[in-house]
Amino acid sequence: MTAAAVLAVLGIVPAPPAIAASQTVVVAGYAFPAGLRYVAGGCTGTGTATPYAAYRAGSVLGDHAIGLAFGGHPGGMGGVSAWVSDPGDLLDAALATYHPSPLPGTPGVDGHITIAFDAFGNGFQTSWLVGRYDVSNLTGWHLGDDVADIATDWYWSDDSTQEYAGWTLPEVAGDWGPGSGGAWLDFEFGCRGRDFFFDDLRLRTSAGTTTYDFEGVPSQAYISAAPTHHSAALERGITRLDLVKGQDHYLLADAKTPGDGVWSPGYVPGTATLWARPWGAPGFSPVASGGFGTDSYAQFHVQPDRQTEYQVRTSGDDTFEASASATLLVTVARQVNARAPATRVRQGQPIRVRGRIAPGDAGVRVSLQRKVGKHWRTVDRARTRAGGRFALRVDANRVGRWTVRVSVAAAKGNGASVTPGTRIRVVPRPQPQPQPAPAPVYVPVPVTHVPAEEPKGTVPPSAHHRLRPSQRLS
């Protein structure tokens, strides 16, 4: 009975076989990780040349490809070398290349794939086996030949004695057995003086696939600000800036790189775009662009009405990767215009404060506050009307110096704000003055004259003229 049958009888389910793991390693320019190295040499039968690093935006994998430039001078070659720890288990090995210039008029060798196998397993201390495969007449993108399937002749490194004819690397490693070591796979091009680029290096074994993605030099964008419009000082990489409605500011942008063995660390030239997300907006939108250099900034003039988030993004080019800065939050406090009609009132009279806010939103809570000791106490509340207008009041019930201010709550994308304190003098009520006693008023009493009694038969003189002549006295 097999072991699997025994386990089945016992009710034990064996674990499934391990799934081969795959990984992608992003390589920042020529900052090669362990397992990769840069190689350069001379082509067979020709002279040598000194290539220099080149970059290309756009690739079969990722955003960039890296390469070498030869300036049209043949004879030299260079490229990348990859380490294979168990060459007997190698199933696939290939490097994608790109040759932008056309083929020369005559056929020829573009480069070589050279394999150095540590046959004795002593770390290449004595002699090792070398196999070489010529690569010719490449143009455009070439996904690369599978080195695991390349049958070539093998020679000893110390005396060039041929050991194998027409064997693949896995076959040679298998022939030497477990005591053998690993192998370096050198991919070198440039023999005909043509520039080339490479990317997408794939190494596959039964344990999985490792893919190397060669990218441009990483960069880091920064958003900065001058403390004032006329200051030479600079605050770099800020994440918060507080303004008041109507106040403007200048934001600055640039980028730097940590270097990759070819490019030294430092600031780099490029183009920066300022992105903004105003309060209430669903996302960021570009608002302005500007160029920056190794010793200069891209400048952006901003004057937001409400809270706004800003970010600087630099575009990638043939050398540098695109990058984005930290997000800068710009808060905008409301501008408050408030006025007290009188700065001197009598006790018991109201202290009135009227004004408006900007932006002029309706429904924003405003408060009238009085300073009592070291604290501010709210004495009246209201909400703004159309256009941001408001009116507040408090009765001046105590004599003395009052200090009042208007406080505006944060709302609708604007931060809270307060006005400076205003001093108002409250004076006592006027004391009632005693009234003088009124002067006596003398009203004359009319006197009625009573005439003396006349003797009977006597005719008053006033009636004498009315007597007949016979009645008159003689």
C-alpha positions, 0 to 999 in steps of 0.5 A: 500500500502506498503512503497516500493510500495509508493516509487515506485509510487513516482519514488524513488528507495530504497537503496540496503541493506548494504553488510556485511563487512569483514576484516582481522586483522594481529596479530604480534605474541602475540601483541594482539589487542583490542578484543583479550587476552591471557588466561592460566589456569589449566585443570579440575581435574589435576594440572597446568603447565606454558607454554611458547610462541612458533612459527611455520613457515607455516600455513593455513593462512599467513606465521606463526602460534603462539602457546604454548609449554608445554614440555610434562607436562600435566595439564596446558592449555593456548590460546587466548580469543576473545570478541563478543560484540553481542553474540545473532548475532553470526553466526560462531566462530572457531579457527584453531589449529595444534598439531605436536606431535602424540596422547598419547596412551590413549584418553583424553581431549586436551583442552576446549572452555569456554564461559563467557557470561555477562548476566546482562550487567554490565561488569562481575561485579557480576555473569555471565554465563559460558559454557564449551565444551571439545575438545579431541584427536586433531592431525595435523591441525584442522579447529576448531569447530563452537562455535556458534553451540555448545550446552552445559550446562550453570552454574552461575559463583558465585555458579555453579548453572546450568541455561541451559542444551544444549543451544548454546550461541546465544540462551542464549543471545537471551533469556536474550534479549537486556539488556545483554552484550557481551561474551568472547570465550576462546580457551585453549589447552595443557591439555595432555602436547602436544605443539600446535599452532593456527591461523585463528580465525574467528568471523562472524555476520550479520555485517560481518566477522573478521578474525585474522591472527596470524603471527610471530614477525615482524622484520626490516632489515637494510643495513649499511656501514662502513665509511672506511674499518678500521673504527669502526664507522657505518652508519646505514640504509643508502640510498646513497653511492658514489664510484669511479670505482675501489673503494670497500666497505663493506656493513653490515646487521642485523635486529631488532624487536619491540617486541610483549609482549614475545620477548623484543625489540632488535636485533635478529639473522638470515640470510641476503641475499644481493640483487643487481640491476645493472644499466640496469638490470630489477630487483634485484638478490641475490648475497651473503648471510651471518649470523648475530647475536644479536651483530654481522653483516653479511658482504658483500664486493662490488666493483661495476663498475656502478651504482647499487642498493642494498637491504638486505632481511632477511628470516623468521623463526619459530619466526621472519617474513621476512623483507627487508631493505631500498634500497641503491643506490651506484653511481660509478663515472668514473676513469679518467686518464689524462696527459698533455705532457708538463707543460710549453708551449710558448704563442700561442702553444697548451696545449694538454691533453690525457687520458682514462676513466674507464669503457672504454666506447666509446661516452662519452662526455669529456671536457677540462676546464680552471679555470678563477677566481673562475669558470671553463670554458669549452675550448674544448669538445670531445667524447671518442673513443674505449677503453675510450680514448680521446684527448683535446687541447686549444691554450695558447693565454695568458701568465701566470699560467693556471689551467686545468682539464678534466670533464667527463659527467654522462653516461651509468650507471656512474656518472660524474667525474673530475680530479684534476687541473693541472698547466701549465705555459705559457711563452711569445714568444721569442723576435726577436733579431737584426741581425749584418750588414754583412761585405763587400765582396771585389771581386778583379777586374782582370787587362788586360795587353796590350803590347807596340806596336812593330816596324814593321818588328820586330819579337817577340822573342817568334816567333823567333824560327819559322823563317826559317834560311834565315829569321833570323837576323844575 
